[in-house]
């Protein structure tokens, strides 16, 4: 069975975990969300090559939480409107406290 080579990423993205023990396949959703939130353009390219656009798109659209600027960036990268993102819909359903 052919194994894909792991993407080369900056350890700064995964500063809070043991970088060498990351299971890229079992934790794919977590890894993709983390790379889009904290990675740079080259990191995102590496992961799009590794997982494929279909997997990346599915993970991002079903993420429970992404920062608003990450949603807008992901929307541009995967060419989907922000209202298709689960986390955007959840944000609209649960607005923050009313600022007095």
NUVEXTOR-284692 format. One record per residue: residue number from 1; chain; x, y, z of N, C-alpha, C, CB in turn; residue in one letter. Coordinates in Angstrom, 2 decimals, decimal comma. Atoms other than C-alpha are relative to their C-alpha. Glycine has a CB too. Layout:
// residues N
site num = NUM cadena = A n_u = X n_v = Y n_w = Z ca_u = X ca_v = Y ca_w = Z c_u = X c_v = Y c_w = Z cb_u = X cb_v = Y cb_w = Z residuo = A
...
//
This chain:
// residues 100
site num = 1 cadena = A n_u = 0,84 n_v = -1,18 n_w = 0,00 ca_u = 0,00 ca_v = 0,00 ca_w = 0,00 c_u = 0,88 c_v = 1,24 c_w = 0,00 cb_u = -0,95 cb_v = 0,00 cb_w = 1,22 residuo = X
site num = 2 cadena = A n_u = -0,78 n_v = -1,22 n_w = 0,12 ca_u = 1,37 ca_v = 3,40 ca_w = -1,00 c_u = -0,42 c_v = 1,00 c_w = 1,08 cb_u = -0,16 cb_v = 0,61 cb_w = -1,39 residuo = X
site num = 3 cadena = A n_u = 0,30 n_v = -1,02 n_w = -0,99 ca_u = 1,61 ca_v = 5,94 ca_w = 1,79 c_u = 0,42 c_v = 1,35 c_w = -0,54 cb_u = 0,70 cb_v = -0,30 cb_w = 1,34 residuo = X
site num = 4 cadena = A n_u = -0,32 n_v = -1,35 n_w = 0,43 ca_u = 1,47 ca_v = 9,62 ca_w = 0,99 c_u = 1,04 c_v = 0,58 c_w = 0,95 cb_u = -1,27 cb_v = 0,89 cb_w = -0,05 residuo = X
site num = 5 cadena = A n_u = -0,95 n_v = -0,65 n_w = -0,90 ca_u = 4,42 ca_v = 11,60 ca_w = 2,30 c_u = -0,71 c_v = 1,09 c_w = 0,80 cb_u = 1,19 cb_v = 0,60 cb_w = -0,79 residuo = X
site num = 6 cadena = A n_u = 0,61 n_v = -1,03 n_w = -0,84 ca_u = 3,46 ca_v = 13,83 ca_w = 5,21 c_u = 0,41 c_v = 1,37 c_w = -0,51 cb_u = 0,42 cb_v = -0,18 cb_w = 1,49 residuo = X
site num = 7 cadena = A n_u = -0,34 n_v = -1,36 n_w = 0,42 ca_u = 3,29 ca_v = 17,51 ca_w = 4,38 c_u = 1,07 c_v = 0,58 c_w = 0,92 cb_u = -1,25 cb_v = 0,90 cb_w = -0,02 residuo = X
site num = 8 cadena = A n_u = -1,02 n_v = -0,68 n_w = -0,79 ca_u = 6,18 ca_v = 19,65 ca_w = 5,54 c_u = -0,61 c_v = 1,28 c_w = 0,54 cb_u = 1,29 cb_v = 0,29 cb_w = -0,85 residuo = X
site num = 9 cadena = A n_u = 0,63 n_v = -1,16 n_w = -0,63 ca_u = 4,80 ca_v = 22,14 ca_w = 8,02 c_u = 0,89 c_v = 0,61 c_w = 1,06 cb_u = -1,33 cb_v = -0,38 cb_w = 0,61 residuo = X
site num = 10 cadena = A n_u = -0,69 n_v = -0,67 n_w = -1,09 ca_u = 6,11 ca_v = 24,67 ca_w = 10,45 c_u = -0,56 c_v = -0,53 c_w = 1,33 cb_u = -0,15 cb_v = 1,55 cb_w = -0,10 residuo = X
site num = 11 cadena = A n_u = 0,43 n_v = 0,50 n_w = -1,31 ca_u = 6,01 ca_v = 23,35 ca_w = 14,01 c_u = -0,80 c_v = 1,03 c_w = 0,78 cb_u = 1,21 cb_v = -0,43 cb_w = 0,81 residuo = X
site num = 12 cadena = A n_u = 0,72 n_v = -1,05 n_w = -0,73 ca_u = 4,59 ca_v = 26,70 ca_w = 15,13 c_u = -1,51 c_v = -0,19 c_w = -0,05 cb_u = 0,36 cb_v = 1,36 cb_w = -0,58 residuo = X
site num = 13 cadena = A n_u = 1,44 n_v = 0,22 n_w = 0,11 ca_u = 1,14 ca_v = 25,61 ca_w = 13,96 c_u = -0,47 c_v = -0,97 c_w = 1,09 cb_u = -0,36 cb_v = -0,56 cb_w = -1,40 residuo = X
site num = 14 cadena = A n_u = 0,35 n_v = 1,03 n_w = -0,98 ca_u = 1,16 ca_v = 22,66 ca_w = 16,36 c_u = 0,88 c_v = 0,13 c_w = 1,24 cb_u = 0,15 cb_v = -1,41 cb_w = -0,62 residuo = X
site num = 15 cadena = A n_u = -0,89 n_v = -0,30 n_w = -1,11 ca_u = 3,08 ca_v = 24,30 ca_w = 19,19 c_u = -0,43 c_v = -0,68 c_w = 1,30 cb_u = 0,07 cb_v = 1,49 cb_w = 0,22 residuo = X
site num = 16 cadena = A n_u = 0,52 n_v = 0,50 n_w = -1,27 ca_u = 0,87 ca_v = 22,79 ca_w = 21,91 c_u = -0,15 c_v = -1,53 c_w = 0,05 cb_u = -1,32 cb_v = 0,63 cb_w = 0,28 residuo = X
site num = 17 cadena = A n_u = 0,09 n_v = 1,47 n_w = 0,03 ca_u = 1,08 ca_v = 19,09 ca_w = 20,91 c_u = 1,34 c_v = -0,58 c_w = -0,42 cb_u = -1,13 cb_v = -0,47 cb_w = -0,98 residuo = X
site num = 18 cadena = A n_u = -1,21 n_v = 0,68 n_w = 0,43 ca_u = 3,79 ca_v = 16,53 ca_w = 20,25 c_u = -0,05 c_v = -0,12 c_w = -1,52 cb_u = 0,15 cb_v = -1,41 cb_w = 0,69 residuo = X
site num = 19 cadena = A n_u = 0,02 n_v = -0,12 n_w = 1,46 ca_u = 4,49 ca_v = 17,36 ca_w = 16,61 c_u = 0,26 c_v = -1,34 c_w = -0,70 cb_u = 1,04 cb_v = 1,02 cb_w = -0,45 residuo = X
site num = 20 cadena = A n_u = -0,37 n_v = 1,26 n_w = 0,64 ca_u = 6,06 ca_v = 13,98 ca_w = 15,77 c_u = -1,07 c_v = -1,07 c_w = 0,12 cb_u = 1,28 cb_v = -0,51 cb_w = 0,60 residuo = X
site num = 21 cadena = A n_u = 1,01 n_v = 1,04 n_w = -0,22 ca_u = 3,04 ca_v = 12,01 ca_w = 17,03 c_u = -1,36 c_v = 0,34 c_w = -0,60 cb_u = -0,17 cb_v = -0,24 cb_w = 1,48 residuo = X
site num = 22 cadena = A n_u = 1,28 n_v = -0,38 n_w = 0,61 ca_u = 0,32 ca_v = 13,76 ca_w = 15,03 c_u = -0,40 c_v = -1,07 c_w = -1,02 cb_u = 0,08 cb_v = 1,40 cb_w = -0,69 residuo = X
site num = 23 cadena = A n_u = 0,54 n_v = 0,98 n_w = 0,94 ca_u = -1,83 ca_v = 11,19 ca_w = 13,22 c_u = -0,80 c_v = 0,78 c_w = -1,05 cb_u = -0,90 cb_v = -1,09 cb_w = 0,73 residuo = X
site num = 24 cadena = A n_u = 0,59 n_v = -0,85 n_w = 1,03 ca_u = -2,61 ca_v = 13,05 ca_w = 9,99 c_u = -1,31 c_v = -0,53 c_w = -0,56 cb_u = 0,98 cb_v = 0,19 cb_w = -1,11 residuo = X
site num = 25 cadena = A n_u = 1,23 n_v = 0,56 n_w = 0,55 ca_u = -5,34 ca_v = 10,64 ca_w = 8,94 c_u = -1,10 c_v = -0,10 c_w = 1,04 cb_u = 0,28 cb_v = -1,37 cb_w = -0,58 residuo = X
site num = 26 cadena = A n_u = 1,02 n_v = 0,14 n_w = -1,04 ca_u = -7,14 ca_v = 9,94 ca_w = 12,22 c_u = -0,50 c_v = 1,35 c_w = 0,50 cb_u = 0,56 cb_v = -0,80 cb_w = 1,18 residuo = X
site num = 27 cadena = A n_u = 0,35 n_v = -1,34 n_w = -0,50 ca_u = -7,15 ca_v = 13,63 ca_w = 13,20 c_u = -0,08 c_v = 1,03 c_w = -1,13 cb_u = 1,03 cb_v = 0,47 cb_w = 1,05 residuo = X
site num = 28 cadena = A n_u = 0,01 n_v = -0,86 n_w = 1,19 ca_u = -7,66 ca_v = 15,07 ca_w = 9,71 c_u = -0,80 c_v = 1,28 c_w = 0,20 cb_u = -0,56 cb_v = -0,77 cb_w = -1,18 residuo = X
site num = 29 cadena = A n_u = 0,83 n_v = -1,19 n_w = -0,18 ca_u = -10,45 ca_v = 17,46 ca_w = 10,69 c_u = 0,71 c_v = 1,03 c_w = 0,87 cb_u = -1,35 cb_v = -0,37 cb_w = 0,62 residuo = X
site num = 30 cadena = A n_u = -0,70 n_v = -0,89 n_w = -0,92 ca_u = -8,50 ca_v = 18,92 ca_w = 13,60 c_u = 1,21 c_v = 0,64 c_w = -0,69 cb_u = 0,45 cb_v = -0,77 cb_w = 1,26 residuo = X
site num = 31 cadena = A n_u = -1,20 n_v = -0,49 n_w = 0,67 ca_u = -5,34 ca_v = 19,25 ca_w = 11,50 c_u = -0,36 c_v = 1,05 c_w = -1,05 cb_u = 0,78 cb_v = -1,16 cb_w = -0,64 residuo = X
site num = 32 cadena = A n_u = 0,41 n_v = -0,94 n_w = 1,05 ca_u = -7,10 ca_v = 20,96 ca_w = 8,58 c_u = -0,49 c_v = 1,31 c_w = 0,60 cb_u = -1,10 cb_v = -0,62 cb_w = -0,89 residuo = X
site num = 33 cadena = A n_u = 0,49 n_v = -1,21 n_w = -0,65 ca_u = -8,91 ca_v = 23,41 ca_w = 10,86 c_u = 1,15 c_v = 0,80 c_w = 0,60 cb_u = -1,02 cb_v = -0,35 cb_w = 1,09 residuo = X
site num = 34 cadena = A n_u = -1,15 n_v = -0,66 n_w = -0,61 ca_u = -5,66 ca_v = 24,19 ca_w = 12,69 c_u = 0,86 c_v = 0,67 c_w = -1,06 cb_u = 0,83 cb_v = -1,02 cb_w = 0,80 residuo = X
site num = 35 cadena = A n_u = -0,85 n_v = -0,57 n_w = 1,06 ca_u = -3,72 ca_v = 24,76 ca_w = 9,47 c_u = -0,67 c_v = 1,23 c_w = -0,61 cb_u = 0,28 cb_v = -1,06 cb_w = -1,10 residuo = X
site num = 36 cadena = A n_u = 0,68 n_v = -1,16 n_w = 0,56 ca_u = -6,38 ca_v = 27,11 ca_w = 8,08 c_u = -0,03 c_v = 1,16 c_w = 1,00 cb_u = -1,43 cb_v = -0,37 cb_w = -0,41 residuo = X
site num = 37 cadena = A n_u = 0,05 n_v = -1,05 n_w = -1,01 ca_u = -6,53 ca_v = 29,02 ca_w = 11,38 c_u = 1,37 c_v = 0,61 c_w = 0,28 cb_u = -0,57 cb_v = -0,56 cb_w = 1,28 residuo = X
site num = 38 cadena = A n_u = -1,31 n_v = -0,48 n_w = -0,45 ca_u = -2,79 ca_v = 29,30 ca_w = 12,08 c_u = 1,11 c_v = -0,08 c_w = -1,04 cb_u = 0,42 cb_v = -0,76 cb_w = 1,20 residuo = X
site num = 39 cadena = A n_u = -1,04 n_v = 0,18 n_w = 1,00 ca_u = -0,90 ca_v = 28,39 ca_w = 8,93 c_u = 0,07 c_v = 1,14 c_w = -0,99 cb_u = -0,22 cb_v = -1,28 cb_w = -0,74 residuo = X
site num = 40 cadena = A n_u = -0,12 n_v = -1,00 n_w = 1,07 ca_u = 0,33 ca_v = 30,51 ca_w = 6,07 c_u = -0,42 c_v = -0,65 c_w = -1,32 cb_u = 1,46 cb_v = 0,56 cb_w = -0,08 residuo = X
site num = 41 cadena = A n_u = 0,47 n_v = 0,46 n_w = 1,30 ca_u = -0,45 ca_v = 30,12 ca_w = 2,38 c_u = 0,70 c_v = -1,31 c_w = -0,41 cb_u = 0,23 cb_v = 1,08 cb_w = -1,06 residuo = X
site num = 42 cadena = A n_u = -0,73 n_v = 1,21 n_w = 0,39 ca_u = 2,27 ca_v = 27,51 ca_w = 1,79 c_u = -0,44 c_v = -1,21 c_w = 0,83 cb_u = 1,51 cb_v = 0,21 cb_w = 0,16 residuo = X
site num = 43 cadena = A n_u = 0,51 n_v = 1,10 n_w = -0,84 ca_u = 1,05 ca_v = 25,40 ca_w = 4,75 c_u = -1,34 c_v = -0,51 c_w = -0,54 cb_u = -0,15 cb_v = 0,47 cb_w = 1,47 residuo = X
site num = 44 cadena = A n_u = 1,32 n_v = 0,36 n_w = 0,53 ca_u = -2,47 ca_v = 25,45 ca_w = 3,31 c_u = 0,14 c_v = -0,76 c_w = -1,32 cb_u = -0,87 cb_v = 1,25 cb_w = -0,19 residuo = X
site num = 45 cadena = A n_u = -0,24 n_v = 0,72 n_w = 1,27 ca_u = -1,18 ca_v = 24,41 ca_w = -0,12 c_u = 0,46 c_v = -1,43 c_w = 0,26 cb_u = 1,06 cb_v = 0,74 cb_w = -0,85 residuo = X
site num = 46 cadena = A n_u = -0,51 n_v = 1,33 n_w = -0,34 ca_u = 0,69 ca_v = 21,48 ca_w = 1,44 c_u = -1,15 c_v = -0,93 c_w = 0,40 cb_u = 1,04 cb_v = 0,09 cb_w = 1,16 residuo = X
site num = 47 cadena = A n_u = 1,10 n_v = 0,85 n_w = -0,46 ca_u = -2,45 ca_v = 20,21 ca_w = 3,13 c_u = -1,06 c_v = -0,23 c_w = -1,05 cb_u = -0,63 cb_v = 0,61 cb_w = 1,21 residuo = X
site num = 48 cadena = A n_u = 0,94 n_v = 0,23 n_w = 1,10 ca_u = -4,65 ca_v = 20,70 ca_w = 0,11 c_u = 0,53 c_v = -1,10 c_w = -0,90 cb_u = -0,25 cb_v = 1,29 cb_w = -0,80 residuo = X
site num = 49 cadena = A n_u = -0,60 n_v = 1,08 n_w = 0,79 ca_u = -2,21 ca_v = 18,48 ca_w = -1,80 c_u = -0,11 c_v = -1,33 c_w = 0,72 cb_u = 1,46 cb_v = 0,31 cb_w = -0,29 residuo = X
site num = 50 cadena = A n_u = 0,01 n_v = 1,25 n_w = -0,78 ca_u = -2,12 ca_v = 15,91 ca_w = 1,00 c_u = -1,40 c_v = -0,59 c_w = 0,09 cb_u = 0,56 cb_v = 0,25 cb_w = 1,41 residuo = X
site num = 51 cadena = A n_u = 1,36 n_v = 0,50 n_w = -0,21 ca_u = -5,86 ca_v = 15,63 ca_w = 1,68 c_u = -0,88 c_v = 0,06 c_w = -1,24 cb_u = -0,66 cb_v = 0,76 cb_w = 1,11 residuo = X
site num = 52 cadena = A n_u = 0,85 n_v = -0,21 n_w = 1,17 ca_u = -7,32 ca_v = 16,80 ca_w = -1,62 c_u = -1,06 c_v = 1,05 c_w = 0,31 cb_u = -0,67 cb_v = -1,32 cb_w = -0,43 residuo = X
site num = 53 cadena = A n_u = 0,97 n_v = -1,10 n_w = -0,19 ca_u = -9,76 ca_v = 19,65 ca_w = -2,15 c_u = -1,35 c_v = -0,48 c_w = 0,51 cb_u = -0,19 cb_v = 0,73 cb_w = -1,30 residuo = X
site num = 54 cadena = A n_u = 1,31 n_v = 0,50 n_w = -0,44 ca_u = -12,84 ca_v = 17,48 ca_w = -1,60 c_u = -0,03 c_v = -0,19 c_w = 1,52 cb_u = -0,32 cb_v = -1,34 cb_w = -0,70 residuo = X
site num = 55 cadena = A n_u = -0,08 n_v = 0,23 n_w = -1,45 ca_u = -11,76 ca_v = 16,46 ca_w = 1,93 c_u = 0,12 c_v = 1,32 c_w = 0,75 cb_u = 1,20 cb_v = -0,92 cb_w = 0,35 residuo = X
site num = 56 cadena = A n_u = -0,19 n_v = -1,30 n_w = -0,64 ca_u = -10,59 ca_v = 19,97 ca_w = 2,84 c_u = -1,31 c_v = 0,79 c_w = 0,00 cb_u = 1,11 cb_v = 0,81 cb_w = -0,71 residuo = X
site num = 57 cadena = A n_u = 1,28 n_v = -0,71 n_w = 0,10 ca_u = -13,87 ca_v = 21,47 ca_w = 1,63 c_u = -1,02 c_v = -0,57 c_w = 0,98 cb_u = -0,54 cb_v = -0,08 cb_w = -1,43 residuo = X
site num = 58 cadena = A n_u = 0,96 n_v = 0,64 n_w = -0,91 ca_u = -15,97 ca_v = 18,95 ca_w = 3,58 c_u = 0,31 c_v = 0,35 c_w = 1,45 cb_u = 0,01 cb_v = -1,52 cb_w = -0,19 residuo = X
site num = 59 cadena = A n_u = -0,39 n_v = -0,31 n_w = -1,38 ca_u = -14,01 ca_v = 19,56 ca_w = 6,79 c_u = -0,32 c_v = 1,45 c_w = 0,34 cb_u = 1,49 cb_v = -0,27 cb_w = 0,22 residuo = X
site num = 60 cadena = A n_u = 0,23 n_v = -1,41 n_w = -0,28 ca_u = -14,19 ca_v = 23,34 ca_w = 6,54 c_u = -1,49 c_v = 0,35 c_w = 0,05 cb_u = 0,70 cb_v = 0,86 cb_w = -1,04 residuo = X
site num = 61 cadena = A n_u = 1,43 n_v = -0,29 n_w = 0,00 ca_u = -17,89 ca_v = 23,41 ca_w = 5,70 c_u = -0,70 c_v = -0,56 c_w = 1,24 cb_u = -0,64 cb_v = -0,57 cb_w = -1,26 residuo = X
site num = 62 cadena = A n_u = 0,62 n_v = 0,62 n_w = -1,17 ca_u = -18,67 ca_v = 21,17 ca_w = 8,71 c_u = 0,65 c_v = 0,34 c_w = 1,33 cb_u = -0,01 cb_v = -1,47 cb_w = -0,17 residuo = X
site num = 63 cadena = A n_u = -0,68 n_v = -0,38 n_w = -1,24 ca_u = -16,35 ca_v = 22,76 ca_w = 11,26 c_u = -0,98 c_v = 0,67 c_w = 0,96 cb_u = 1,18 cb_v = 0,95 cb_w = -0,30 residuo = X
site num = 64 cadena = A n_u = 0,87 n_v = -0,61 n_w = -1,00 ca_u = -18,07 ca_v = 23,71 ca_w = 14,51 c_u = 0,40 c_v = 1,43 c_w = 0,34 cb_u = 0,00 cb_v = -0,83 cb_w = 1,26 residuo = X
site num = 65 cadena = A n_u = -0,43 n_v = -1,35 n_w = -0,33 ca_u = -15,94 ca_v = 26,78 ca_w = 15,08 c_u = 1,24 c_v = 0,37 c_w = -0,82 cb_u = 0,30 cb_v = 0,13 cb_w = 1,50 residuo = X
site num = 66 cadena = A n_u = -1,14 n_v = -0,65 n_w = 0,64 ca_u = -13,63 ca_v = 28,95 ca_w = 12,99 c_u = -0,15 c_v = 1,49 c_w = 0,27 cb_u = 0,07 cb_v = -0,31 cb_w = -1,56 residuo = X
site num = 67 cadena = A n_u = 0,06 n_v = -1,45 n_w = -0,16 ca_u = -12,73 ca_v = 32,58 ca_w = 13,56 c_u = -0,61 c_v = 0,61 c_w = -1,26 cb_u = 1,42 cb_v = 0,59 cb_w = 0,26 residuo = X
site num = 68 cadena = A n_u = 0,71 n_v = -0,61 n_w = 1,13 ca_u = -14,68 ca_v = 34,94 ca_w = 11,32 c_u = 0,94 c_v = 0,28 c_w = -1,17 cb_u = -0,68 cb_v = 1,29 cb_w = 0,44 residuo = X
site num = 69 cadena = A n_u = -0,91 n_v = -0,26 n_w = 1,11 ca_u = -11,62 ca_v = 35,98 ca_w = 9,30 c_u = 0,45 c_v = -1,30 c_w = -0,66 cb_u = 1,22 cb_v = 0,80 cb_w = 0,48 residuo = X
site num = 70 cadena = A n_u = -0,35 n_v = 1,30 n_w = 0,58 ca_u = -10,76 ca_v = 32,29 ca_w = 8,82 c_u = -1,13 c_v = -0,51 c_w = -0,88 cb_u = 0,31 cb_v = -1,03 cb_w = 1,12 residuo = X
site num = 71 cadena = A n_u = 1,15 n_v = 0,39 n_w = 0,83 ca_u = -14,28 ca_v = 31,64 ca_w = 7,51 c_u = 0,05 c_v = 0,73 c_w = -1,34 cb_u = -1,33 cb_v = 0,31 cb_w = 0,73 residuo = X
site num = 72 cadena = A n_u = -0,06 n_v = -0,77 n_w = 1,24 ca_u = -13,92 ca_v = 34,44 ca_w = 4,98 c_u = 1,15 c_v = -0,46 c_w = -0,89 cb_u = 0,15 cb_v = 1,50 cb_w = 0,31 residuo = X
site num = 73 cadena = A n_u = -1,14 n_v = 0,49 n_w = 0,76 ca_u = -10,47 ca_v = 33,22 ca_w = 3,93 c_u = -0,29 c_v = -1,36 c_w = -0,61 cb_u = 1,25 cb_v = -0,07 cb_w = 0,89 residuo = X
site num = 74 cadena = A n_u = 0,33 n_v = 1,35 n_w = 0,49 ca_u = -11,63 ca_v = 29,59 ca_w = 3,64 c_u = -1,04 c_v = 0,08 c_w = -1,11 cb_u = -0,52 cb_v = -0,88 cb_w = 1,15 residuo = X
site num = 75 cadena = A n_u = 1,02 n_v = -0,19 n_w = 1,02 ca_u = -14,65 ca_v = 30,77 ca_w = 1,65 c_u = 0,63 c_v = 0,36 c_w = -1,35 cb_u = -0,99 cb_v = 1,10 cb_w = 0,43 residuo = X
site num = 76 cadena = A n_u = -0,69 n_v = -0,39 n_w = 1,23 ca_u = -12,33 ca_v = 32,38 ca_w = -0,90 c_u = 0,83 c_v = -1,15 c_w = -0,56 cb_u = 0,90 cb_v = 1,22 cb_w = 0,25 residuo = X
site num = 77 cadena = A n_u = -0,87 n_v = 1,09 n_w = 0,45 ca_u = -9,98 ca_v = 29,38 ca_w = -1,04 c_u = -0,80 c_v = -1,13 c_w = -0,62 cb_u = 0,83 cb_v = -0,54 cb_w = 1,18 residuo = X
site num = 78 cadena = A n_u = 0,77 n_v = 1,14 n_w = 0,51 ca_u = -12,65 ca_v = 26,71 ca_w = -1,52 c_u = -1,16 c_v = 0,42 c_w = -0,89 cb_u = -0,52 cb_v = -0,83 cb_w = 1,15 residuo = X
site num = 79 cadena = A n_u = 1,01 n_v = -0,54 n_w = 0,89 ca_u = -14,99 ca_v = 28,98 ca_w = -3,49 c_u = -1,42 c_v = -0,41 c_w = 0,39 cb_u = 0,27 cb_v = -0,43 cb_w = -1,42 residuo = X
site num = 80 cadena = A n_u = 1,35 n_v = 0,26 n_w = -0,52 ca_u = -18,07 ca_v = 28,50 ca_w = -1,30 c_u = -0,45 c_v = 1,23 c_w = 0,77 cb_u = -0,03 cb_v = -1,28 cb_w = 0,92 residuo = X
site num = 81 cadena = A n_u = 0,48 n_v = -1,16 n_w = -0,75 ca_u = -20,28 ca_v = 31,26 ca_w = 0,14 c_u = 0,02 c_v = -0,27 c_w = 1,51 cb_u = -1,44 cb_v = 0,37 cb_w = -0,44 residuo = X
site num = 82 cadena = A n_u = -0,14 n_v = 0,20 n_w = -1,45 ca_u = -19,92 ca_v = 31,85 ca_w = 3,88 c_u = -1,25 c_v = -0,57 c_w = 0,65 cb_u = 0,35 cb_v = 1,31 cb_w = 0,66 residuo = X
site num = 83 cadena = A n_u = 1,21 n_v = 0,54 n_w = -0,63 ca_u = -23,54 ca_v = 30,94 ca_w = 4,57 c_u = -0,11 c_v = -1,52 c_w = -0,13 cb_u = -1,23 cb_v = 0,65 cb_w = -0,62 residuo = X
site num = 84 cadena = A n_u = -0,03 n_v = 1,46 n_w = 0,06 ca_u = -22,70 ca_v = 27,32 ca_w = 3,63 c_u = 0,85 c_v = -0,61 c_w = 1,11 cb_u = 0,51 cb_v = -0,45 cb_w = -1,35 residuo = X
site num = 85 cadena = A n_u = -0,85 n_v = 0,48 n_w = -1,09 ca_u = -20,28 ca_v = 27,07 ca_w = 6,56 c_u = -0,84 c_v = -0,22 c_w = 1,25 cb_u = 1,15 cb_v = 0,99 cb_w = 0,28 residuo = X
site num = 86 cadena = A n_u = 0,74 n_v = 0,34 n_w = -1,21 ca_u = -21,78 ca_v = 25,33 ca_w = 9,58 c_u = 0,33 c_v = 0,98 c_w = 1,13 cb_u = 0,32 cb_v = -1,44 cb_w = 0,44 residuo = X
site num = 87 cadena = A n_u = -0,40 n_v = -0,88 n_w = -1,10 ca_u = -19,77 ca_v = 27,52 ca_w = 11,98 c_u = -0,56 c_v = 1,41 c_w = -0,19 cb_u = 1,52 cb_v = 0,04 cb_w = 0,12 residuo = X
site num = 88 cadena = A n_u = 0,58 n_v = -1,31 n_w = 0,25 ca_u = -21,07 ca_v = 30,69 ca_w = 10,31 c_u = -1,49 c_v = 0,00 c_w = 0,38 cb_u = 0,18 cb_v = 0,41 cb_w = -1,48 residuo = X
site num = 89 cadena = A n_u = 1,42 n_v = 0,12 n_w = -0,35 ca_u = -24,67 ca_v = 29,51 ca_w = 10,66 c_u = -0,18 c_v = -0,06 c_w = 1,51 cb_u = -0,61 cb_v = -1,25 cb_w = -0,65 residuo = X
site num = 90 cadena = A n_u = 0,08 n_v = 0,08 n_w = -1,46 ca_u = -24,09 ca_v = 28,59 ca_w = 14,31 c_u = 0,27 c_v = 1,36 c_w = 0,64 cb_u = 0,99 cb_v = -1,04 cb_w = 0,54 residuo = X
site num = 91 cadena = A n_u = -0,32 n_v = -1,34 n_w = -0,51 ca_u = -22,58 ca_v = 32,03 ca_w = 14,90 c_u = -1,22 c_v = 0,92 c_w = -0,14 cb_u = 1,22 cb_v = 0,60 cb_w = -0,75 residuo = X
site num = 92 cadena = A n_u = 1,18 n_v = -0,83 n_w = 0,21 ca_u = -25,72 ca_v = 33,66 ca_w = 13,46 c_u = -1,13 c_v = -0,38 c_w = 0,95 cb_u = -0,47 cb_v = -0,12 cb_w = -1,45 residuo = X
site num = 93 cadena = A n_u = 1,04 n_v = 0,46 n_w = -0,91 ca_u = -27,97 ca_v = 31,53 ca_w = 15,65 c_u = 0,28 c_v = 0,33 c_w = 1,46 cb_u = -0,18 cb_v = -1,48 cb_w = -0,14 residuo = X
site num = 94 cadena = A n_u = -0,41 n_v = -0,28 n_w = -1,38 ca_u = -26,01 ca_v = 32,34 ca_w = 18,81 c_u = 0,82 c_v = 1,29 c_w = 0,06 cb_u = 0,82 cb_v = -1,18 cb_w = 0,58 residuo = X
site num = 95 cadena = A n_u = -0,77 n_v = -1,25 n_w = -0,03 ca_u = -25,09 ca_v = 36,02 ca_w = 18,74 c_u = 0,57 c_v = 0,24 c_w = 1,39 cb_u = -0,88 cb_v = 1,19 cb_w = -0,43 residuo = X
site num = 96 cadena = A n_u = -0,64 n_v = -0,32 n_w = -1,28 ca_u = -22,85 ca_v = 37,38 ca_w = 21,46 c_u = -0,88 c_v = 0,90 c_w = 0,85 cb_u = 1,35 cb_v = 0,66 cb_w = -0,23 residuo = X
site num = 97 cadena = A n_u = 0,73 n_v = -0,90 n_w = -0,90 ca_u = -23,92 ca_v = 39,56 ca_w = 24,32 c_u = -0,24 c_v = 1,33 c_w = -0,69 cb_u = 0,77 cb_v = 0,22 cb_w = 1,33 residuo = X
site num = 98 cadena = A n_u = 0,34 n_v = -1,28 n_w = 0,58 ca_u = -25,61 ca_v = 42,80 ca_w = 23,38 c_u = 0,92 c_v = 1,07 c_w = 0,60 cb_u = -1,49 cb_v = 0,35 cb_w = 0,25 residuo = X
site num = 99 cadena = A n_u = -0,92 n_v = -1,01 n_w = -0,56 ca_u = -23,04 ca_v = 45,61 ca_w = 23,72 c_u = -0,77 c_v = 1,22 c_w = 0,46 cb_u = 1,07 cb_v = 0,42 cb_w = -1,05 residuo = X
site num = 100 cadena = A n_u = 0,71 n_v = -1,17 n_w = -0,56 ca_u = -24,38 ca_v = 48,34 ca_w = 26,01 c_u = 0,82 c_v = 1,23 c_w = -0,16 cb_u = -0,33 cb_v = -0,21 cb_w = 1,45 residuo = X
//
